[in-house]
Every structure is written in structure tokens, then in C-alpha cells.
Amino acid sequence: MLNTEAFLERLEILMENNQLNATAFAEKIGVQRSSVSHIISKRNKPSLEFMLKIHEHFEEANLNWLILGGEKTSPPTLTEEQTEVAQTDLFSNKQKEDNAAKSSLSQTNLEAEKVAQIIQIYKDGSFRTFFPKT
């Protein structure tokens, strides 16, 4: 179960680090201002969709940190070495995906298959969801 008090602390940290008030924060993640106000005032609890929107618009907001918290008092950031490794892995994975896509193009009718969403799952348990534009 979500510890709402701890989540609110992390939300405030995220807003402070990005120098956003509740209105600007709501606008940035694409929700109504009242949604953020009701969560901050503890009238409502944050939904999973709300947390996913935060994660989508603030890359530094790792879902594990955002939902579960941890020892850190600010959103986790990557070290230079981790960033280089992540970029190398992304490049390598991109090449593999491109090769796989080229071979599957000749085997699959792309019109018959529509992608609904793409989920990237990271080793630390966090994930990102991408929805194609239609």
C-alpha cells in the first residue's frame, strides 16, 4: 500500500527541484490543477495514472523512488559512468531491434498489426510506457 505521507514528501521534493508550483506542475504533467491540489491537501490519493504521468514527464523520477521511496531524499540521478553504459546499451539494443525489424518486415504485414504500447523495463525494476501517436 502506498504511504501517502511519504509520497507527498517526494512530490514536494520533485516540485521544488524543478521550481514548479502546483499549477505549473499540473500543467507540465497534463492533469487538472485541482487533481494536484486534492492530492497535496490529502483529499485524494494519487492514482497509478497520476504517478505514471509524473514519471513520463520527469525522467529523474524513477518509479521505485516515486512510489516506494528509499534512503535517498531526492530523485535518483545517473552517474556519468551509468549514463555512458545506458547509452551504449541503448545503441546496442537499437541496432539489434533494427536488424530484427528489417527481417520481420519481409515476414509480416505491418498493416495487420498495430502497436498499442511499448513498455521498457529496466534492471532496477522501473519502467517506461510509450503509446504510439495515431
CORNORNOR-V456594 format. One record per helix or strand. SS is the DSSP state (helix for helix, strand for strand). FROM is the first residue (numbers start at 1). LEN is the number of residues. If there is no record, write none. Layout:
ss->SS from->FROM len->LEN
ss->SS from->FROM len->LEN
//
This chain:
ss->helix from->4 len->14
ss->helix from->22 len->8
ss->helix from->33 len->8
ss->helix from->48 len->10
ss->helix from->63 len->6
ss->helix from->80 len->26
ss->strand from->118 len->4
ss->strand from->127 len->4
//
